[in-house]
Amino acid sequence: MPNSPHPSSQSPTSEPLNRSLGLPSAILIVMGLIIGSGIFLTPKDIAATVQVPGLMIFVWIVSGLLTLAGALTNAEIASEITDTGGQYVYFRVLYKDWMAFLYGWTSFSVYQTASLAAIAVAFAEYSEYFVTLPHLSPELEAWHLPLFENIKPLENIGIKLLAIAAILLLTAVNYFGVVLGAITQNIFTAAKVLALAGVIVFAFTLGNGSVENFFPLWGVPASGNLLTAIGVAMIAALWCYDGWNNVTYIAGEIKEPQRNIPRGLVLGTLATIVIYMLTNLAYLYVMPIHEIANSKLVAADVMRRVLGEAGGAFIAFTVMISTFGIVNSTCLTAARLYYAMAKDKLFFQSFADIHPTYRTPGKALVAQGVWASLLTFTGNYNQLFSYAIFAAWIFYTLGAVGVFILRKKFPNAQRAYRTPGYPIVPAVFVIVATLFVLNTLVEQTADSLVGLLLVLVGIPFYLYWKRQVQPPFRRESF
């Protein structure tokens, strides 16, 4: 259906983006955005929390189905609102400008950029399997920011500098063209899917494991609170599934977006769920759940049992491929959100500029890379993703509510895609996502409050930029 934002939302200095990406790229971008370091690092946290094999599998299934419900729901919105900018644009159409701005602000200040930093740190950590990275003296590494004892900028300085180098390198790759960025993304996504397939095949054929490790299927963890344990474990699992909707940020560069974005979302998410389930079953087949819970690097330990020391090197290389690829995909997609905000005059105006030769939002890409690099100094992998995931799921919930608003505001629209199982599927997603957010706030209060604070800090910035828009304008059609 036509998609015509109000003319006043266009930046006078911007040029159209190229629609050069087809369905295969959309699917691989979705998979590349989801499959990162989490599948190699977080199964131990889930195992330690639930302590029962069946519950561990259950957490991965529920988290996958919740992610799929979100993808199915967002696909309907994505099929109708096909401007570059993803959920930011959805919020402008379905809610108010302030809600859209807070989503974009949160993405820039913590969600997307902290995710970039966290995954780049994981890439650098695994590189130490092959090379020794430099460290400063214990005294310098122990120095922390005043009032923030857990933020030690100089700790593991070699890891952080290599992470920053990866961020800046891939920012440059995407600066020089979306096709180059997509090709890089497709190569690394294919490589990490093949590597995970290797883990699955080797574990089941050479692992000398036991199907008895899959049992018992049900039980109560030592904490005694089943629902709380499942909720906490889902924080880690949903982080592994996170990123599924970022393909919508590059809607302006995808061919036939009404068809290819929904298909890419659903097919890419389904493929990832299958890969994750098989990978976790492979872990459990080789190692009992209590050993997984006590393993620092479960994937490496599994492959070390299967292939000896060569298995550890294989996993380290696989994680490096996986994390490098997802840093690239996040660079590729997230900067388009800030570009969309700037076009609407709700962010730095230079972010709306399109490079005259490479046709990419170059200034938005550079700013994103620089801020993500600075965030790298603030914490380790777990700290960074904890800040991001709480804020992200607030907006995922609001985004799913949007499909009900969309149908009410535009009841006669000829929809290219409809959410299967409407209204049950989006309603279940909204309910479960809301419970997840509340449980995270209770169980991970400190990190959740940091994420919430970074969201609220955006309010005065919104008021400033909103005053610059004269007269006010709204996107009313698409």
Sequence and secondary structure as in RCSB ss.txt:
>XXXX:A:sequence
MPNSPHPSSQSPTSEPLNRSLGLPSAILIVMGLIIGSGIFLTPKDIAATVQVPGLMIFVWIVSGLLTLAGALTNA
EIASEITDTGGQYVYFRVLYKDWMAFLYGWTSFSVYQTASLAAIAVAFAEYSEYFVTLPHLSPELEAWHLPLFEN
IKPLENIGIKLLAIAAILLLTAVNYFGVVLGAITQNIFTAAKVLALAGVIVFAFTLGNGSVENFFPLWGVPASGN
LLTAIGVAMIAALWCYDGWNNVTYIAGEIKEPQRNIPRGLVLGTLATIVIYMLTNLAYLYVMPIHEIANSKLVAA
DVMRRVLGEAGGAFIAFTVMISTFGIVNSTCLTAARLYYAMAKDKLFFQSFADIHPTYRTPGKALVAQGVWASLL
TFTGNYNQLFSYAIFAAWIFYTLGAVGVFILRKKFPNAQRAYRTPGYPIVPAVFVIVATLFVLNTLVEQTADSLV
GLLLVLVGIPFYLYWKRQVQPPFRRESF
>XXXX:A:secstr
      GGGS TT       B HHHHHHHHHHHH SSHHHHSHHHHHHHH SHHHHHHHHHHHHHHHHHHHHHHH
HHHHH  STTTHHHHHHHHS HHHHHHHHHHIIIIIHHHHHHHHHHHHHHHHTTTS      HHHHH  BTTBTT
  TTTTHHHHHHHHHHHHHHHHHHHT HHHHHHHHHHHHHHHHHHHHHHHHHHHHHS   GGGG  S    TTS 
HHHHHHHHHHHHHHHHTTTTGGGGGGGGBSSHHHHHHHHHHHHHHHHHHHHHHHHHHHHHHS HHHHHT SSHHH
HHHHHHHTHHHHHHHHHHHHHHHHHHHHHHHHHHHHHHHHHHHTTSS GGGG   TTT S HHHHHHHHHHHHHH
HTT  HHHHHHHHHHHHHHHHHHHHHHHHHHHHHSTT   S   TTTTHHHHHHHHHHHHHHHHHHHHTHHHHHH
HHHHHHTHHHHHHHHHHT SS       
